[in-house]
Structures are given as C-alpha cells and as structure tokens.
Amino acid sequence: MSWIVWIFFIIAAPIAALLVTPDSANFDIVQAVLAIILMTALIGLGAAWTAYRRRSVRP
C-alpha cells in the first residue's frame, strides 16, 4: 500500500516544483498536500464513475 502513496508523491513533486522552489522549507509540505489532493480527487472520480455507471445501466 505504501507504493501507491509513493506514486502519488512522485506525481505531486513536479506540480509542487511549479508552485514553490524545491530548495524552500515548504516544499515537502506542499508536496504532501498536493499528494493528498490527488488521492482525494482519484477516489472521488472513482466513486462518481461507479455511481454514473449504475445509473446508466438499464435493467
């Protein structure tokens, strides 16, 4: 399970580098916040997709 979080941190690093310099003290915090936002967005999209598919399937 930790490798999933590690992948989100890898994705969040370049986005955080666009917002703050990697040398700043806040970089790790910004990267962690962005990783949490990405995880939440992915889970939300998965839940919305599941609800959409259940509604679109006709009995």
mmCIF file of the N, C-alpha and C atoms, coordinates in Angstrom:
data_MODEL
# 
_entry.id   MODEL 
# 
loop_
_atom_site.group_PDB 
_atom_site.id 
_atom_site.type_symbol 
_atom_site.label_atom_id 
_atom_site.label_alt_id 
_atom_site.label_comp_id 
_atom_site.label_asym_id 
_atom_site.label_entity_id 
_atom_site.label_seq_id 
_atom_site.pdbx_PDB_ins_code 
_atom_site.Cartn_x 
_atom_site.Cartn_y 
_atom_site.Cartn_z 
_atom_site.occupancy 
_atom_site.B_iso_or_equiv 
_atom_site.pdbx_formal_charge 
_atom_site.auth_seq_id 
_atom_site.auth_comp_id 
_atom_site.auth_asym_id 
_atom_site.auth_atom_id 
_atom_site.pdbx_PDB_model_num 
ATOM 1   N N  . MET A 1 1  ? 0.817   -1.190 0.000   1.00 0.00 ? 1  MET A N  1 
ATOM 2   C CA . MET A 1 1  ? 0.000   0.000  0.000   1.00 0.00 ? 1  MET A CA 1 
ATOM 3   C C  . MET A 1 1  ? 0.862   1.256  0.000   1.00 0.00 ? 1  MET A C  1 
ATOM 4   N N  . SER A 1 2  ? 2.042   1.165  0.575   1.00 0.00 ? 2  SER A N  1 
ATOM 5   C CA . SER A 1 2  ? 2.890   2.356  0.616   1.00 0.00 ? 2  SER A CA 1 
ATOM 6   C C  . SER A 1 2  ? 3.396   2.736  -0.773  1.00 0.00 ? 2  SER A C  1 
ATOM 7   N N  . TRP A 1 3  ? 3.477   1.775  -1.675  1.00 0.00 ? 3  TRP A N  1 
ATOM 8   C CA . TRP A 1 3  ? 3.941   2.119  -3.018  1.00 0.00 ? 3  TRP A CA 1 
ATOM 9   C C  . TRP A 1 3  ? 2.918   2.968  -3.758  1.00 0.00 ? 3  TRP A C  1 
ATOM 10  N N  . ILE A 1 4  ? 1.638   2.839  -3.402  1.00 0.00 ? 4  ILE A N  1 
ATOM 11  C CA . ILE A 1 4  ? 0.606   3.690  -4.009  1.00 0.00 ? 4  ILE A CA 1 
ATOM 12  C C  . ILE A 1 4  ? 0.809   5.134  -3.574  1.00 0.00 ? 4  ILE A C  1 
ATOM 13  N N  . VAL A 1 5  ? 1.066   5.328  -2.286  1.00 0.00 ? 5  VAL A N  1 
ATOM 14  C CA . VAL A 1 5  ? 1.329   6.674  -1.773  1.00 0.00 ? 5  VAL A CA 1 
ATOM 15  C C  . VAL A 1 5  ? 2.600   7.230  -2.390  1.00 0.00 ? 5  VAL A C  1 
ATOM 16  N N  . TRP A 1 6  ? 3.598   6.374  -2.563  1.00 0.00 ? 6  TRP A N  1 
ATOM 17  C CA . TRP A 1 6  ? 4.867   6.789  -3.161  1.00 0.00 ? 6  TRP A CA 1 
ATOM 18  C C  . TRP A 1 6  ? 4.655   7.280  -4.601  1.00 0.00 ? 6  TRP A C  1 
ATOM 19  N N  . ILE A 1 7  ? 3.791   6.621  -5.344  1.00 0.00 ? 7  ILE A N  1 
ATOM 20  C CA . ILE A 1 7  ? 3.485   7.049  -6.714  1.00 0.00 ? 7  ILE A CA 1 
ATOM 21  C C  . ILE A 1 7  ? 2.819   8.419  -6.711  1.00 0.00 ? 7  ILE A C  1 
ATOM 22  N N  . PHE A 1 8  ? 1.904   8.649  -5.774  1.00 0.00 ? 8  PHE A N  1 
ATOM 23  C CA . PHE A 1 8  ? 1.271   9.964  -5.683  1.00 0.00 ? 8  PHE A CA 1 
ATOM 24  C C  . PHE A 1 8  ? 2.282   11.048 -5.336  1.00 0.00 ? 8  PHE A C  1 
ATOM 25  N N  . PHE A 1 9  ? 3.259   10.731 -4.491  1.00 0.00 ? 9  PHE A N  1 
ATOM 26  C CA . PHE A 1 9  ? 4.300   11.704 -4.179  1.00 0.00 ? 9  PHE A CA 1 
ATOM 27  C C  . PHE A 1 9  ? 5.172   11.992 -5.398  1.00 0.00 ? 9  PHE A C  1 
ATOM 28  N N  . ILE A 1 10 ? 5.417   10.987 -6.221  1.00 0.00 ? 10 ILE A N  1 
ATOM 29  C CA . ILE A 1 10 ? 6.189   11.205 -7.450  1.00 0.00 ? 10 ILE A CA 1 
ATOM 30  C C  . ILE A 1 10 ? 5.417   12.104 -8.410  1.00 0.00 ? 10 ILE A C  1 
ATOM 31  N N  . ILE A 1 11 ? 4.112   11.916 -8.500  1.00 0.00 ? 11 ILE A N  1 
ATOM 32  C CA . ILE A 1 11 ? 3.286   12.764 -9.371  1.00 0.00 ? 11 ILE A CA 1 
ATOM 33  C C  . ILE A 1 11 ? 3.189   14.177 -8.812  1.00 0.00 ? 11 ILE A C  1 
ATOM 34  N N  . ALA A 1 12 ? 3.118   14.306 -7.481  1.00 0.00 ? 12 ALA A N  1 
ATOM 35  C CA . ALA A 1 12 ? 2.949   15.619 -6.857  1.00 0.00 ? 12 ALA A CA 1 
ATOM 36  C C  . ALA A 1 12 ? 4.228   16.450 -6.875  1.00 0.00 ? 12 ALA A C  1 
ATOM 37  N N  . ALA A 1 13 ? 5.388   15.830 -6.979  1.00 0.00 ? 13 ALA A N  1 
ATOM 38  C CA . ALA A 1 13 ? 6.653   16.574 -6.917  1.00 0.00 ? 13 ALA A CA 1 
ATOM 39  C C  . ALA A 1 13 ? 6.804   17.607 -8.027  1.00 0.00 ? 13 ALA A C  1 
ATOM 40  N N  . PRO A 1 14 ? 6.575   17.276 -9.301  1.00 0.00 ? 14 PRO A N  1 
ATOM 41  C CA . PRO A 1 14 ? 6.714   18.313 -10.334 1.00 0.00 ? 14 PRO A CA 1 
ATOM 42  C C  . PRO A 1 14 ? 5.674   19.419 -10.218 1.00 0.00 ? 14 PRO A C  1 
ATOM 43  N N  . ILE A 1 15 ? 4.480   19.067 -9.754  1.00 0.00 ? 15 ILE A N  1 
ATOM 44  C CA . ILE A 1 15 ? 3.450   20.092 -9.574  1.00 0.00 ? 15 ILE A CA 1 
ATOM 45  C C  . ILE A 1 15 ? 3.853   21.033 -8.448  1.00 0.00 ? 15 ILE A C  1 
ATOM 46  N N  . ALA A 1 16 ? 4.392   20.476 -7.373  1.00 0.00 ? 16 ALA A N  1 
ATOM 47  C CA . ALA A 1 16 ? 4.856   21.307 -6.260  1.00 0.00 ? 16 ALA A CA 1 
ATOM 48  C C  . ALA A 1 16 ? 6.033   22.170 -6.686  1.00 0.00 ? 16 ALA A C  1 
ATOM 49  N N  . ALA A 1 17 ? 6.868   21.658 -7.574  1.00 0.00 ? 17 ALA A N  1 
ATOM 50  C CA . ALA A 1 17 ? 8.007   22.438 -8.060  1.00 0.00 ? 17 ALA A CA 1 
ATOM 51  C C  . ALA A 1 17 ? 7.551   23.633 -8.885  1.00 0.00 ? 17 ALA A C  1 
ATOM 52  N N  . LEU A 1 18 ? 6.383   23.542 -9.495  1.00 0.00 ? 18 LEU A N  1 
ATOM 53  C CA . LEU A 1 18 ? 5.846   24.696 -10.215 1.00 0.00 ? 18 LEU A CA 1 
ATOM 54  C C  . LEU A 1 18 ? 5.365   25.782 -9.258  1.00 0.00 ? 18 LEU A C  1 
ATOM 55  N N  . LEU A 1 19 ? 4.943   25.384 -8.061  1.00 0.00 ? 19 LEU A N  1 
ATOM 56  C CA . LEU A 1 19 ? 4.385   26.334 -7.106  1.00 0.00 ? 19 LEU A CA 1 
ATOM 57  C C  . LEU A 1 19 ? 5.441   26.941 -6.190  1.00 0.00 ? 19 LEU A C  1 
ATOM 58  N N  . VAL A 1 20 ? 6.367   26.132 -5.703  1.00 0.00 ? 20 VAL A N  1 
ATOM 59  C CA . VAL A 1 20 ? 7.446   26.618 -4.833  1.00 0.00 ? 20 VAL A CA 1 
ATOM 60  C C  . VAL A 1 20 ? 8.759   26.010 -5.306  1.00 0.00 ? 20 VAL A C  1 
ATOM 61  N N  . THR A 1 21 ? 9.855   26.645 -4.951  1.00 0.00 ? 21 THR A N  1 
ATOM 62  C CA . THR A 1 21 ? 11.153  26.098 -5.346  1.00 0.00 ? 21 THR A CA 1 
ATOM 63  C C  . THR A 1 21 ? 11.464  24.866 -4.503  1.00 0.00 ? 21 THR A C  1 
ATOM 64  N N  . PRO A 1 22 ? 12.091  23.869 -5.093  1.00 0.00 ? 22 PRO A N  1 
ATOM 65  C CA . PRO A 1 22 ? 12.420  22.659 -4.328  1.00 0.00 ? 22 PRO A CA 1 
ATOM 66  C C  . PRO A 1 22 ? 13.381  22.912 -3.166  1.00 0.00 ? 22 PRO A C  1 
ATOM 67  N N  . ASP A 1 23 ? 14.088  24.034 -3.182  1.00 0.00 ? 23 ASP A N  1 
ATOM 68  C CA . ASP A 1 23 ? 15.011  24.347 -2.096  1.00 0.00 ? 23 ASP A CA 1 
ATOM 69  C C  . ASP A 1 23 ? 14.319  24.960 -0.889  1.00 0.00 ? 23 ASP A C  1 
ATOM 70  N N  . SER A 1 24 ? 13.076  25.377 -1.031  1.00 0.00 ? 24 SER A N  1 
ATOM 71  C CA . SER A 1 24 ? 12.395  26.049 0.079   1.00 0.00 ? 24 SER A CA 1 
ATOM 72  C C  . SER A 1 24 ? 12.025  25.049 1.175   1.00 0.00 ? 24 SER A C  1 
ATOM 73  N N  . ALA A 1 25 ? 11.806  25.584 2.358   1.00 0.00 ? 25 ALA A N  1 
ATOM 74  C CA . ALA A 1 25 ? 11.471  24.731 3.500   1.00 0.00 ? 25 ALA A CA 1 
ATOM 75  C C  . ALA A 1 25 ? 10.062  24.157 3.379   1.00 0.00 ? 25 ALA A C  1 
ATOM 76  N N  . ASN A 1 26 ? 9.198   24.796 2.619   1.00 0.00 ? 26 ASN A N  1 
ATOM 77  C CA . ASN A 1 26 ? 7.804   24.359 2.496   1.00 0.00 ? 26 ASN A CA 1 
ATOM 78  C C  . ASN A 1 26 ? 7.602   23.287 1.431   1.00 0.00 ? 26 ASN A C  1 
ATOM 79  N N  . PHE A 1 27 ? 8.614   22.931 0.689   1.00 0.00 ? 27 PHE A N  1 
ATOM 80  C CA . PHE A 1 27 ? 8.424   22.043 -0.455  1.00 0.00 ? 27 PHE A CA 1 
ATOM 81  C C  . PHE A 1 27 ? 7.799   20.712 -0.042  1.00 0.00 ? 27 PHE A C  1 
ATOM 82  N N  . ASP A 1 28 ? 8.288   20.117 1.035   1.00 0.00 ? 28 ASP A N  1 
ATOM 83  C CA . ASP A 1 28 ? 7.745   18.825 1.468   1.00 0.00 ? 28 ASP A CA 1 
ATOM 84  C C  . ASP A 1 28 ? 6.286   18.944 1.885   1.00 0.00 ? 28 ASP A C  1 
ATOM 85  N N  . ILE A 1 29 ? 5.944   20.055 2.520   1.00 0.00 ? 29 ILE A N  1 
ATOM 86  C CA . ILE A 1 29 ? 4.557   20.260 2.949   1.00 0.00 ? 29 ILE A CA 1 
ATOM 87  C C  . ILE A 1 29 ? 3.648   20.440 1.742   1.00 0.00 ? 29 ILE A C  1 
ATOM 88  N N  . VAL A 1 30 ? 4.082   21.252 0.787   1.00 0.00 ? 30 VAL A N  1 
ATOM 89  C CA . VAL A 1 30 ? 3.286   21.479 -0.422  1.00 0.00 ? 30 VAL A CA 1 
ATOM 90  C C  . VAL A 1 30 ? 3.142   20.179 -1.206  1.00 0.00 ? 30 VAL A C  1 
ATOM 91  N N  . GLN A 1 31 ? 4.204   19.407 -1.281  1.00 0.00 ? 31 GLN A N  1 
ATOM 92  C CA . GLN A 1 31 ? 4.149   18.134 -1.988  1.00 0.00 ? 31 GLN A CA 1 
ATOM 93  C C  . GLN A 1 31 ? 3.173   17.177 -1.303  1.00 0.00 ? 31 GLN A C  1 
ATOM 94  N N  . ALA A 1 32 ? 3.192   17.123 0.015   1.00 0.00 ? 32 ALA A N  1 
ATOM 95  C CA . ALA A 1 32 ? 2.278   16.239 0.744   1.00 0.00 ? 32 ALA A CA 1 
ATOM 96  C C  . ALA A 1 32 ? 0.827   16.673 0.561   1.00 0.00 ? 32 ALA A C  1 
ATOM 97  N N  . VAL A 1 33 ? 0.575   17.978 0.618   1.00 0.00 ? 33 VAL A N  1 
ATOM 98  C CA . VAL A 1 33 ? -0.791  18.474 0.432   1.00 0.00 ? 33 VAL A CA 1 
ATOM 99  C C  . VAL A 1 33 ? -1.279  18.152 -0.979  1.00 0.00 ? 33 VAL A C  1 
ATOM 100 N N  . LEU A 1 34 ? -0.430  18.347 -1.964  1.00 0.00 ? 34 LEU A N  1 
ATOM 101 C CA . LEU A 1 34 ? -0.821  18.030 -3.340  1.00 0.00 ? 34 LEU A CA 1 
ATOM 102 C C  . LEU A 1 34 ? -1.059  16.532 -3.525  1.00 0.00 ? 34 LEU A C  1 
ATOM 103 N N  . ALA A 1 35 ? -0.255  15.702 -2.889  1.00 0.00 ? 35 ALA A N  1 
ATOM 104 C CA . ALA A 1 35 ? -0.467  14.255 -2.978  1.00 0.00 ? 35 ALA A CA 1 
ATOM 105 C C  . ALA A 1 35 ? -1.807  13.871 -2.361  1.00 0.00 ? 35 ALA A C  1 
ATOM 106 N N  . ILE A 1 36 ? -2.160  14.492 -1.239  1.00 0.00 ? 36 ILE A N  1 
ATOM 107 C CA . ILE A 1 36 ? -3.455  14.213 -0.605  1.00 0.00 ? 36 ILE A CA 1 
ATOM 108 C C  . ILE A 1 36 ? -4.598  14.673 -1.500  1.00 0.00 ? 36 ILE A C  1 
ATOM 109 N N  . ILE A 1 37 ? -4.442  15.843 -2.123  1.00 0.00 ? 37 ILE A N  1 
ATOM 110 C CA . ILE A 1 37 ? -5.477  16.337 -3.037  1.00 0.00 ? 37 ILE A CA 1 
ATOM 111 C C  . ILE A 1 37 ? -5.628  15.398 -4.234  1.00 0.00 ? 37 ILE A C  1 
ATOM 112 N N  . LEU A 1 38 ? -4.513  14.915 -4.771  1.00 0.00 ? 38 LEU A N  1 
ATOM 113 C CA . LEU A 1 38 ? -4.581  13.980 -5.900  1.00 0.00 ? 38 LEU A CA 1 
ATOM 114 C C  . LEU A 1 38 ? -5.254  12.670 -5.505  1.00 0.00 ? 38 LEU A C  1 
ATOM 115 N N  . MET A 1 39 ? -4.927  12.146 -4.320  1.00 0.00 ? 39 MET A N  1 
ATOM 116 C CA . MET A 1 39 ? -5.568  10.913 -3.850  1.00 0.00 ? 39 MET A CA 1 
ATOM 117 C C  . MET A 1 39 ? -7.068  11.111 -3.670  1.00 0.00 ? 39 MET A C  1 
ATOM 118 N N  . THR A 1 40 ? -7.442  12.226 -3.067  1.00 0.00 ? 40 THR A N  1 
ATOM 119 C CA . THR A 1 40 ? -8.859  12.518 -2.852  1.00 0.00 ? 40 THR A CA 1 
ATOM 120 C C  . THR A 1 40 ? -9.593  12.664 -4.177  1.00 0.00 ? 40 THR A C  1 
ATOM 121 N N  . ALA A 1 41 ? -8.964  13.331 -5.135  1.00 0.00 ? 41 ALA A N  1 
ATOM 122 C CA . ALA A 1 41 ? -9.588  13.504 -6.446  1.00 0.00 ? 41 ALA A CA 1 
ATOM 123 C C  . ALA A 1 41 ? -9.767  12.162 -7.149  1.00 0.00 ? 41 ALA A C  1 
ATOM 124 N N  . LEU A 1 42 ? -8.769  11.299 -7.064  1.00 0.00 ? 42 LEU A N  1 
ATOM 125 C CA . LEU A 1 42 ? -8.878  9.993  -7.709  1.00 0.00 ? 42 LEU A CA 1 
ATOM 126 C C  . LEU A 1 42 ? -9.978  9.146  -7.073  1.00 0.00 ? 42 LEU A C  1 
ATOM 127 N N  . ILE A 1 43 ? -10.057 9.157  -5.756  1.00 0.00 ? 43 ILE A N  1 
ATOM 128 C CA . ILE A 1 43 ? -11.104 8.404  -5.069  1.00 0.00 ? 43 ILE A CA 1 
ATOM 129 C C  . ILE A 1 43 ? -12.479 8.981  -5.403  1.00 0.00 ? 43 ILE A C  1 
ATOM 130 N N  . GLY A 1 44 ? -12.585 10.311 -5.446  1.00 0.00 ? 44 GLY A N  1 
ATOM 131 C CA . GLY A 1 44 ? -13.855 10.951 -5.799  1.00 0.00 ? 44 GLY A CA 1 
ATOM 132 C C  . GLY A 1 44 ? -14.282 10.637 -7.219  1.00 0.00 ? 44 GLY A C  1 
ATOM 133 N N  . LEU A 1 45 ? -13.327 10.656 -8.146  1.00 0.00 ? 45 LEU A N  1 
ATOM 134 C CA . LEU A 1 45 ? -13.656 10.301 -9.527  1.00 0.00 ? 45 LEU A CA 1 
ATOM 135 C C  . LEU A 1 45 ? -14.086 8.842  -9.642  1.00 0.00 ? 45 LEU A C  1 
ATOM 136 N N  . GLY A 1 46 ? -13.438 7.972  -8.888  1.00 0.00 ? 46 GLY A N  1 
ATOM 137 C CA . GLY A 1 46 ? -13.835 6.567  -8.893  1.00 0.00 ? 46 GLY A CA 1 
ATOM 138 C C  . GLY A 1 46 ? -15.239 6.367  -8.359  1.00 0.00 ? 46 GLY A C  1 
ATOM 139 N N  . ALA A 1 47 ? -15.576 7.074  -7.296  1.00 0.00 ? 47 ALA A N  1 
ATOM 140 C CA . ALA A 1 47 ? -16.924 6.974  -6.730  1.00 0.00 ? 47 ALA A CA 1 
ATOM 141 C C  . ALA A 1 47 ? -17.959 7.551  -7.686  1.00 0.00 ? 47 ALA A C  1 
ATOM 142 N N  . ALA A 1 48 ? -17.643 8.677  -8.306  1.00 0.00 ? 48 ALA A N  1 
ATOM 143 C CA . ALA A 1 48 ? -18.576 9.286  -9.257  1.00 0.00 ? 48 ALA A CA 1 
ATOM 144 C C  . ALA A 1 48 ? -18.762 8.390  -10.480 1.00 0.00 ? 48 ALA A C  1 
ATOM 145 N N  . TRP A 1 49 ? -17.684 7.779  -10.946 1.00 0.00 ? 49 TRP A N  1 
ATOM 146 C CA . TRP A 1 49 ? -17.772 6.894  -12.104 1.00 0.00 ? 49 TRP A CA 1 
ATOM 147 C C  . TRP A 1 49 ? -18.641 5.679  -11.791 1.00 0.00 ? 49 TRP A C  1 
ATOM 148 N N  . THR A 1 50 ? -18.488 5.128  -10.589 1.00 0.00 ? 50 THR A N  1 
ATOM 149 C CA . THR A 1 50 ? -19.301 3.985  -10.192 1.00 0.00 ? 50 THR A CA 1 
ATOM 150 C C  . THR A 1 50 ? -20.774 4.367  -10.126 1.00 0.00 ? 50 THR A C  1 
ATOM 151 N N  . ALA A 1 51 ? -21.073 5.517  -9.545  1.00 0.00 ? 51 ALA A N  1 
ATOM 152 C CA . ALA A 1 51 ? -22.466 5.973  -9.469  1.00 0.00 ? 51 ALA A CA 1 
ATOM 153 C C  . ALA A 1 51 ? -23.024 6.239  -10.862 1.00 0.00 ? 51 ALA A C  1 
ATOM 154 N N  . TYR A 1 52 ? -22.217 6.803  -11.740 1.00 0.00 ? 52 TYR A N  1 
ATOM 155 C CA . TYR A 1 52 ? -22.658 7.076  -13.111 1.00 0.00 ? 52 TYR A CA 1 
ATOM 156 C C  . TYR A 1 52 ? -22.957 5.771  -13.854 1.00 0.00 ? 52 TYR A C  1 
ATOM 157 N N  . ARG A 1 53 ? -22.099 4.782  -13.701 1.00 0.00 ? 53 ARG A N  1 
ATOM 158 C CA . ARG A 1 53 ? -22.312 3.511  -14.395 1.00 0.00 ? 53 ARG A CA 1 
ATOM 159 C C  . ARG A 1 53 ? -23.546 2.795  -13.883 1.00 0.00 ? 53 ARG A C  1 
ATOM 160 N N  . ARG A 1 54 ? -23.818 2.898  -12.582 1.00 0.00 ? 54 ARG A N  1 
ATOM 161 C CA . ARG A 1 54 ? -25.020 2.251  -12.042 1.00 0.00 ? 54 ARG A CA 1 
ATOM 162 C C  . ARG A 1 54 ? -26.282 2.899  -12.572 1.00 0.00 ? 54 ARG A C  1 
ATOM 163 N N  . ARG A 1 55 ? -26.244 4.221  -12.748 1.00 0.00 ? 55 ARG A N  1 
ATOM 164 C CA . ARG A 1 55 ? -27.424 4.917  -13.263 1.00 0.00 ? 55 ARG A CA 1 
ATOM 165 C C  . ARG A 1 55 ? -27.628 4.681  -14.748 1.00 0.00 ? 55 ARG A C  1 
ATOM 166 N N  . SER A 1 56 ? -26.547 4.540  -15.495 1.00 0.00 ? 56 SER A N  1 
ATOM 167 C CA . SER A 1 56 ? -26.677 4.417  -16.942 1.00 0.00 ? 56 SER A CA 1 
ATOM 168 C C  . SER A 1 56 ? -27.032 2.999  -17.387 1.00 0.00 ? 56 SER A C  1 
ATOM 169 N N  . VAL A 1 57 ? -26.848 2.014  -16.532 1.00 0.00 ? 57 VAL A N  1 
ATOM 170 C CA . VAL A 1 57 ? -27.189 0.634  -16.884 1.00 0.00 ? 57 VAL A CA 1 
ATOM 171 C C  . VAL A 1 57 ? -28.694 0.459  -16.740 1.00 0.00 ? 57 VAL A C  1 
ATOM 172 N N  . ARG A 1 58 ? -29.305 -0.004 -17.813 1.00 0.00 ? 58 ARG A N  1 
ATOM 173 C CA . ARG A 1 58 ? -30.758 -0.205 -17.795 1.00 0.00 ? 58 ARG A CA 1 
ATOM 174 C C  . ARG A 1 58 ? -31.061 -1.649 -17.430 1.00 0.00 ? 58 ARG A C  1 
ATOM 175 N N  . PRO A 1 59 ? -32.045 -1.856 -16.577 1.00 0.00 ? 59 PRO A N  1 
ATOM 176 C CA . PRO A 1 59 ? -32.389 -3.242 -16.177 1.00 0.00 ? 59 PRO A CA 1 
ATOM 177 C C  . PRO A 1 59 ? -33.076 -4.019 -17.272 1.00 0.00 ? 59 PRO A C  1 
# 
